[in-house]
Amino acid sequence: MLRRSFRLQDRGYYTEEGTPSVCYREVVHRIFRKRTSCGRVHHNVNSIEHYTSGRTTGTLPTLTSATGTQAIRRNMVRTTSSFYACGFLGLLLLAFGIIHYTHMHMEMRDVQQKVQSLRRQMNMFLPLANTMPNFALESQGARVLHQLSSDTYWPQEDIGIVWDRIFCWWYSSKVQRQVIQGHSLLRPGECWPFSGDRGHLFISLSHPVSITHVTLSHITKSQSPYGHIASAPREFSIYGMRTTDEEGTYLGTLVYDQDGAADQTFELPNPDKGVFRYVKLQIENNWGNIDNTCLYSFKVHGKLPSNSTVT
């Protein structure tokens, strides 16, 4: 039994006899809309079952209305606007990143230039010895030849003979090595003492070199607990040797200033006398101590020869 639709009756789908020209059954369906990434709208409409009876005299009206088309267009416009907005925002972020990177790069370059400038200024105030290689440096291969150097000052006399010799040999080796270890900080008492005011230290250099400068170091008067440095070397001579058997080549006699800086670098008055493997530091006298003389640090500066063969 078919029911009569008032909507179709108003539109004239029924004949004068009251029979419908199109026989159907209305079914309510829900329409689902799905938005894709490109902004299109798809309609998922369930199928409508049509049932006809008798003679068909009309057609079913179109389901897509003008309102749906306008909604699709509005959605497409919104999607396009969003796309352009995202692109514009991306360009802004990219431009900001480029500007920020350029600014940071310029700042880093300025900082590097300032650091280099500060280093150059600091080098101007560094001791001369720190701007030249030191070939009398133990960590670089230099050695003190104990058997060819003066005896270490040993004031104690009450220790037994055997113990005295063993401990004196260990102590002498230790303090002699301190002279060529290149310590930048000098502490009172950390030196090599030898008896009297005249003695020598024999050093095997790390490389055969042509000697141009030497540096002799001692604590200053202000560092001394007594207010003076009478045990500091005064006049000293430098000899260069190719072997340990020869007397050596005289390179000059220099004077350590007791009122000067702790590290004092001297240019040899007779350079370019040859290439030497060994150096003898001869202390001629000190600043008044008759018991012993102290050596804190000694450095040898020069130039490597074009070849490493000693002639």
RAHU-V693580 format. One line per field, one symbol per residue. phi: phi as a letter, one per 30 degrees, with the letter a starting at -180 (. if undefined). psi: psi as a letter, one per 30 degrees, with the letter a starting at -180 (. if undefined). burial: I if it has 24 or more other ideal C-beta (glycine too) atoms within 12 Angstrom, else O. A space follows every 10 residues. Layout:
BEGIN
phi->???
psi->???
burial->???
END
This chain:
BEGIN
phi->.dccdddddd didcdddjcd dbcabdbdbc cccbccddjd cccccddcdc ccbicdcbbd ddddcddddd dddddddddd dddddddddd dddddddddd dddddddddd dddddddddd ddddcdeedd cbdccccddc kdbccddccd dddbddbcde dddddddddd dddddddedc ciddcccejd bccbdicbab bcbcddbdbc dcbbbcbadd dddddcibbd dddccbccbc bcbdcddjcd ckcbbdddcc ddcbcbdddb dhckcbcbbc ccddabckdd dabcccabbb cabdddbddd c
psi->jklkkeefef fhfklffgkk fkklkkkkkk kkkkklfggl kkkjkkkkkk kkkbkkfllk lkeklfeeee eeeeeeeeee eeeeeeeeee eeeeeeeeee eeeeeeeeee eeeeeeeeee eeffglkeff glkjghkeff flkkjeffll kkkjfkffkl eeeeeeeeee eeeefefffg fhkfjkkkfi ljklkagkll kkkjlflklj kellkkklll effkffglif gkkdkllkkk kflfflelkk flklkkjfga lejkkkkkfi ahgakkflkj jjjelagfjf elkkkekkkk kakklelgkk .
burial->OOOOOOOOOO OOIOOOOOOI IIIIOOOOOO OOOOOOOOOO IOOOOOOOOO OOOOOOOOOO OOOOOOOOOO OOOOOOOOOO OOOOOOOOOO OOOOOOOOOO OOOOOOOOOO OOOOOOOOOO OOOOOOIOIO OIIIIIIIOO OIIIIIOIII IIIOOOOOOO OOOOOOOIOO IIOOIIIIII IIIOOIOOOO IIIIOOIOII IIIIIIIIII IIIIIIIIIO OOOIOOOOII IIIIIIIIII IIOOOOOIIO IIOIOIOIOO OIIIIIOIOO IOOIIIIIII IIIOIIIOIO OIIIIIIIII IIOOOOOOOO O
END
